[in-house]
Amino acid sequence: QQPVQSPQAVILREGEDAVINCSSSKALYSVHWYRQKHGEAPVFLMILLKGGEQKGHEKISASFNEKKQQSSLYLTASQLSYSGTYFCGTEPSGNFGNEKLTFGTGTRLTIIP
Amino acid sequence: NAGVTQTPKFQVLKTGQSMTLQCAQDMNHNSMYWYRQDPGMGLRLIYYSASEGTTDKGEVPNGYNVSRLNKREFSLRLESAAPSQTSVYFCASRPSGTGIFEQYFGPGTRLTVT
């Protein structure tokens, strides 16, 4: 079952902050975040693992609440280049080594000058 | 280092025709994936390969077959194309083993079935 992302779309002025949420009905081993610009391939932003390990870009921050099976992506002081669709991908707990992700339907972020 | 490459970039098929989408990666990754992306649906996994010679079904495997020819190449075949298979297809690869690894995506193949 796909994770649920919220909001579905958001419009920000340059410099404003945004939070994108991802919620799963299953216990999770990891959450991945990707950004996709129109007509392009998804690009990696962040991975968060059960237990607290994470890997990602310096200017991106995210959290992972294992008990609630939720993750949030924090975009601060947004820039025009942040525009795009953000996807979370989840890997269920107990599937270590399975490596199959289920992606949400995306959050479309538009930054205006 | 080209990363993940996909051919063709665009394709138009008639219902019932067959074709193979090619994917190759030069990063020595073990895991490879095929996804389809439809408007409003996000990325859905079609097939996955953990290593050369192994494949596993994803969420939407019906109507597709795959071949992991070697470590570099992972192809997706549509035996009898249907309009419902009109989509953008992405191939991805990922290292495996101990560590935290992201997926690397190819540029996509835009397929239209009429």
Interface residues (C-beta under 8 A of the other chain):
Chain A: Q2 H32 Y34 E40 A41 P42 V43 F44 I47 L49 E53 Q54 K55 F87 G89 G97 E99 K100 L101 T102 F103 G104 T105 G106
Chain B: S31 Y33 Y35 G40 M41 G42 L43 R44 L45 Y48 A50 D56 G58 E59 F90 R94 S96 I100 F101 E102 Q103 Y104 F105 G106 P107 G108
